[in-house]
Amino acid sequence: MKPIAFLRSNSVDEVIERTGFWDEYSVLKASFAAQNGAELIAVDWRDSSIKWEDFEFVIPKCAWDYFNHYSEFLAWLDRLERLGVPLRNSSKTVRWNSDKHYLVEMLEQGAPVAPLKLISSDSEFETIAQELSRQQKILLKPAVSGGAKKTLVYTPNDFEKCLQDAREILRECPVIVQPFIEGISSGEWSFFFFGDTFSHAIVKLPKEGDFRAHKLFGAQNIAKNPTQAQIDEAKAILQYVPEKPHYARVDGVYVDDKLLLIELELIEPYLYLECAPPESVGLLTQGLLAT
């Protein structure tokens, strides 16, 4: 077997230093070597000197900057497809998941997605006014983003600032508009699946006065033991993915005891393996090695 490429952007070290996250490359490198002697090599997807055809496949797990260089990233995907170098998750899945249009698509198909609307031009800004009037509190975020980039909450008093921020986002991509879900203060759930198998779950609890469920903003991560019904509910969401994922993180909040999807992370999710049972690393490795 050829070496396997593990995408690890330059920003990873800084995030690890600020959060105390595990270096997933180091963890998986040892696991791959132990399972079948496979060599995992960390590379930056933006490194023009890399010969991608020298790799068996590519794992985009820590491409934590792809949304800041989106057109370049799509061109990189094109290149891998021309070379016939597989991704895990697949190139088709990565493209689909890289733009939050997928949430609109899932919602239209009947998936339990938190309510949202997509604005593609400033001629649709009336939607923002209508949502603010109806909801009294809304959230805006870019359709192509990660790590809570440009994700903010607004009230009717913030209308002009909201429009200004929406215009700024539109310079790069469409805008997602959502009612603010107060239940986020009780925590955002994340369910982790490797192949067909449930691995673990956590609740990311935002710090008091914040809504961003990320350790970079002071959130706490709490390991959970969900019921089988909760696991089944989260797993059912994966049926809407175009191709079966090798790994998936299902992020959602509970409203009236029903899980509503916030994000489906299929490209570069941090997997919180420090909160997982010991066998989860091996389970993930097996899933990535499976064809």
N, C-alpha and C positions, 0 to 999 in steps of 0.2 A: 504493500500500500504506500502511495505517495504521502508526504506530510500533509497535515490538515491546517488550514489557515484559520486563525481566530482573530477577528477584527477587534483591535484595541486602540481607541483614539487617544490622542495626546492628553485630552481632558480627564482621562480616567484617574490618573495619579492624584490630581487635585481634589476630585470628588472623594476618593478614598481617604485622603488626609483629613478632609473636612467632616466626614461622616463616620469613619471607622468601618465602612463597608469592607467585606472580603474582596480580595483580588480574585475574581472568578477564573481568570486565566490560569493563575498558579494552581488553584484547586483542581480545575479540569485537566490541566497538563499532567498532573500526577495520576489522575484517575484514568486518562486515556492510556498512559504508559503502562499502568498496572493491569488494565483489562486485556489489551491485545498488542501492546508494544507500539501503538500508534504515536507518532510524533506531532504534537500540537505546537504551532509556531505563531507567536503574536505578531501581527502586521497592522499597519495603518492603511486603510482603504484608499487614502489620498496619496500614498507613496507611488510615484510614477515609475519607480525602478522595479517594482514587484512583477515577477512573471507568474501570473495567476494560473497558467496552464500547468505549472509545476506542482499544484496542489490537488489532492483527491477531491476535496470540497471545501467550502468556505462557511464559517459560522459567524454571522454578523453581530454577535452577542454584545460587544461593547463598542459599537460604532455610535458613541454617544453624541456625535456632532453632525450626524447626517442631515438633520433638518436645518442646520445653519448653512449647508452647501447643497441644497436639494437638487438643483439642476445638474450639478456635478455628480451627485450620488446616482441619479437616474441614468446618466451617461455611463457611469461605472457599471451599473447593472446591465446596460446594453452590451458593454464590452465582455462581461462574464458570459452572457448568453451567446455571443458570437463565438467565444472560445469553447463553449460547451462545458464550462466549469460550474457544477451545481452549488447551490446555496442550501443551507438547512438552518432556518426554514427556507422554502423554495423562493426563487426569484418572483414568481407570480404572487405568492403570499406576501412577500416583502413589499412589492409595489402596491398591492391592495391595501395593506395596513399602514403604509407610509403617509397616507392622506386621509384625514378624518371624514371624507366623503363616505368611507366605508360604514360609518355609524348611521348616516342617513339611509344608505342602502339597506342596512340591517333593520332599521326601524320600519322602513317601507315593507320589508318582508315579514314583519310581525315579531321581531326579536324584542326582548325586554330591555330596551335602551332608554336611558334617561332622556326626557324630552329635549329636543334641540332643533334649531333651524340653521340653515347655511346661507350666508350672504356673500354674493360674488361680485357685487358692484355697489357703488354709493347710491344708485337709484333705488336700492332696496332698504335704505336706512329707516324708512317708515316702520319696518319690522322691529327695529330696536325701540322706537318710541312706543309702539303697540305693546311689546313685551314688557317694557318698564312700567307702563300704565297698568297692565294686567297683573304682573308678578310683584312689582315694587322692589324687586331685587333680582338682578340678572348677572350672568357670568359671560365674559367674552374670552375667546382664545383663538389662536391661529389654527387653520385646518392642517397645517404642517408645522408641528412643534413637538417639544418634549420637555420634561423637567419643569413644568409649569411656566414655560417661557411666555411672557406677555399675557398671562392668564390673570384676570382681575375681576373684581365684583363691583357692581354699580347699583345705586339707588336713583330714583327720579331727580334728586338734587345734583347728581353727577352727570346729567344728560349731556352737556356740552363736552365734558372730558371723555365721556363714553364714545361720542361721535368722533372726537379727535383721535382716540386710540384705535377705533375701528378703521379710520382712514389710513392710519399708519400700518396696520396689519395688512390692509388690502393692497398696499404697494408690493407685497410679497406673495400673498395667497388669500383665499377666501376666509371669512370669519365665521366661527361657530358661536351661536347665541343660545344660551340655555337659561331656564329658570334656576335660580340658586336653590339648591337642596339643603335645607337646614340640617337634615340628618347627617351631613358630612361631619358635623362637630362630634358625633358619636363614633366616628371612625370610618375609614374606607377599607373594605375587605379586599384582599387579594388571594385568589385561588391559583395554585400552580399545578400544571399538568405536563407530564413528560411522556410523549406518545399518547397512548390511551389511558395512562395511569395517573390518578391523583397522587400528588406528592405531599403537599402541605398547604397551610393557609395562615395568613396573618391579618391583623387589623392595624392599619396605619392611623394613629390618632394625632390629629393636628394639635399644635400647641394652642393654648388658650388665646382666643382672639384672632386666630388665623384659620384658613380653610385648606391650605395646601398640605396634602398628606405625604410629605417627603421630609426625610431627615435633614436635608439641606436647609429646611425652614423650621427646624425644631420639632418635627413630628416624632412620636414614639412608635416603635414597631413591637407588636405584641403577638406572640405565637398563639394560635387558636386550634381547637379540635372541633371542626364543624360536624354537624350531623350528616348522615348519608343523604338526607333530603337536600341539604344545602349543597353538598358536593354535586349531586345529580343536577340541581338547578344551574350551577355554574358550568358544569360540563356540557349541558344542553346548548349553551350559547355557542360552543365551538362548531356546531353543525352548520353555522352560517359562513364559516371560513371556506374560501374557494378550494383549498387543498388541505389535506390532513397535516396539522403542524407537528413538528418534532418536539417543540416546547411552546408553552403558552402561559401567559399570566392574565387572568380575568379579574379586572378591577371594577368594583361596584359598591353601591350603597343600598341599604335596606330601607324601603319606604312601604309602610303598611305590611311588614313582614315579607315583602317581595324584593328579590335582588334586581336592581336596575343597573345595567352596564354603564360605566363611565368611560372606560377604555379597554380595548383588547390589545394586549402587548405581545407582538409576535416577531419583533425585529431585535431590539436591544434592551429587553427588560432586565433590571436587576432582579435576581431570583431569591434573595434573602435566604441563602442556603444556611446561614448561621441560625436560622429559626426552624430548619427542616430536620427530620430524623436522619441519622447517619447514612442510611442506605440511599438517600435521595441523590447524592452526587453520582453514585454508580448507576442509578436509574436514569439520570439525565444523560450520562455517557453512553449507556446502551441505546437510548432513544436516538441519539445523534449518529451513532454508528449504524443503526438500522437503515436499510434502504427503503 
